Structures are given as C-alpha cells and as structure tokens.
C-alpha cells in the first residue's frame, strides 16, 4: 500500500493564492474542498498544486519587486526635492488701480518699484515691488487687468507679513496717508511680539511685525487650509519646505504652521492656518499664486503629482519668452508656479 506522506509547507501558498483571488472566495474554496480526501488533494493533484504554488510565488515576488522599485523611485524623487535649489520668488495678486497701489506700497510701506511690464496683447500690466532686487529677495507682483477695478478677496486668503523696526511709527504713517488700520499696535495674543494689521486700497491685509533688521522684510504669506496635517505633508514632500514651527491656540480655535526654505528671520515663510472645524474656503478671484524657483520644472511636476498635487500647466517654456514653468494646485486648491532658475535670471537680464 502506498504510504501517504504529508506535503511540506511549501504547498500552502497555493491555497492562499486561491483564497486571495476574486475568482475563488474563501467560502467557496472551503466548501469545494470539504469533501476531498487527503489522498485526492495531495496525491493525484499534487503536481497541479505545486505548479499553482510556484506560479503564485512568482507573482508575489514580481509584485514585491515592483513595489520596491516604486518605493526606491519615490525616495529618489523625495531626496531630489529636498536638495533642489528652491526659494520663494514672488507672490502674485490682482489689483483694481495699479498706480494707486504702487503709491501706497512705496509711500506707506517703504517698498521700491522694481520694474513694470505691459502686455497689451493680453490686456494686462504687471508691477514688481519689494525691498531688494528680485534675484535675491521675495517680491510682490501686482497684476492689473485692463478695465477690471474690483476683485473678491474671499475668505481663504489671510494676509501678507512685513517686518518693520517700529510698528507704531509705520501705523502712524499709514494713517497719515489715508490708509486703514484694522488692528492697533500691541503684543500678539499669547505672546510678546508687537504687531498691527492694516489694509491696502484693495482690501488686502498686511500684518506688521516688529523685528530687528532682516534681509527679508516681506516675510509672510498666510493662507487658510482645511486639513493642516495634509497640507504640511504636501508642502514638505512636494515643495521641499521645512516645517519651522507650529502653534495651537485652543482659546481662539485655530492652529498655525510656519513653512519655508530657511529660518523665519532670514527667509519668507508660508503661514498655513487651520480654523477648528472649517474644511473649505471661498478663495475669491483676487489672490493668484506664489512663484518658486527650481532647477528642473519637469522633475518638480513629477513630485507634485506623486505627493498629492494637481498639475494645471504641464512643464515647459512660456510662449514668447521661453521661460520654463509648471503650475499646480495644492490639496486645498491654492495655486503655485515653479520657475526654472536659469530662465528666471535670464528674464531679469
């Protein structure tokens, strides 16, 4: 009589493979095998089970290899993002009267008009203002669209931050020039930093922060987000920003996260604000985007797609000036544009 020798454990993956398949649900497999003897199962059909087991193991190994390859590609791209030469170049928004805004920024906030460009075929004009040259400073790009004198700022945009030596003196100057002060100078709630809030002629809010001398007086852009952890993760991985600090204010039911490419006293930062329980905001049509420099817009677009962003303009050169860019939306719908570093410097020349 033939002695039945129990099969080794290497056959077991074949059953696991069957049970994991949509074609062979576990209940069906158990029902179909319940009446089969060991001699039937492990005797005549052993070679079939072995073939299936080997095949399943091969598929598993192939799948594991593919997963490992994908993970390696993600790690490589993440490392590239972290090492990419990035900095915040300018923030773009729309105004209804370009000359009026330029006058307010230069006379009340001490900015300089760096350059203007008119694009009549597209019916708009840009003005660049800031506290230093564009090749080394974060600046404002104002956009005036012919014939449009008013915009909806919405509830999602928060404010811009400007560091000044003396907040009270700046506020008095703003008042003297007819500007609007929405928060008088005083210590920030829960802290010691002296701040004030003002509005420009179009209704954009500016937070004045009292600081010593800094290389980047235009120091903040504040945007509200619906999921702070998600936003932090996206800006770390897709944009290569560093989480500088967070602050929770349960008394006022909000949390902020400061993100950027260097310390707050030397570099501009993105201030993300989460208000408890608020997941969506009306973004209006006034605020446009932040522009960020990169060494490779094509790899940047890959990273943005990989880490949860949406590409709204595929990477490539702009018609007419050949500056390579790519545009995207973050998970909350805020737009950013990445600009090729070399092309950006050529454009300035």
Secondary structure, DSSP 8 states (H G I E B T S, - for coil): --------GGGHHHHHHHHHSTTS-HHHHHHHHTT--HHIIIIITHHHHHHHHHHHHHHHHHHHHHHHHHHHHHHHHHHHHHHS--EEEEEEEE-S-HHHHHHHHHHHS--EEEEEEEETTTTEEEEEEESS-TTTS-EEEEEEETT------TTTEEEEEEEES-HHHHHHHHHHTT-EEEEEEEE-TTS--EEEEEE-TT--EEEEEE-S--S-SEEEEEEE-S-HHHHHHHHHHTS--EEEEEEEETTTTEEEEEEESS-TTTS-EEEEEEETT-------SSEEEEEEEES-HHHHHHHHHHTT-EEEEEEEE-TTT--EEEEEE-TT--EEEEEEHHHHHHHH-
